[in-house]
Amino acid sequence: MERSALGKAKNGTMNYGAGIITTRLAGYMFNREAGIKAQLIPYKGSSEVVQGLLTGSVDFIVDGIAPSLPLIQSGQFRPLAKLNNRALPTLPELKPLSEASGLPIDEMSSWIGLVAPAGTPPAIVQKIHADVVRAMADAAVADRLEKAGILGVTTTPAEFEKYFRDEAERWTKVYKESGIKLD
């Protein structure tokens, strides 16, 4: 049975595990766009999320790749899609969720950024930015991140500020619509 047909056939009886708010909301958005009802089983972190799938407590999970990568490589887990459109060297054949599902789902991902207090002198911001860019360009750092399933990306401080504000607006709307509560 095709996956989307299975989801609709089991509508209301499936569940999914997720830990951080981004993955919880990503699962919500997928279910909404797919027209299925799957109950969120909230976990405190990736190790619990992975354990939930290993034990069969959940039907599928939405989580970062790093905790599941050894289980994917050993054949215990089957990756279905990734939430962003960037290349993932550790799993080059893995398609973005929008492509794998055929649904109009915008790219989603967890990200980490550096921020400084308002009023930090521009010269200090630029120095920190240059140091981060240099670190991310280091082959050993890039290799270590890649092996963990993380793609290191840098932007300018202005680009990051715009991205941050756009993401805050986007996720605030989804969070309110979802009814998901933070623990």
Secondary structure by P-SEA (a helix, b strand, c coil): ccaaaaaaaacccbbbbbccaaaaaaaaaaaaaacbbbbbbccccaaaaaaaaaaccccccccccccaaaaaaaccccccccccccccccccccccccccccccccbbbbbbbbbccccccaaaaaaaaaaaaaaaacaaaaaaaaaacbbbbbbcaaaaaaaaaaaaaaaaaaaaaaccccc
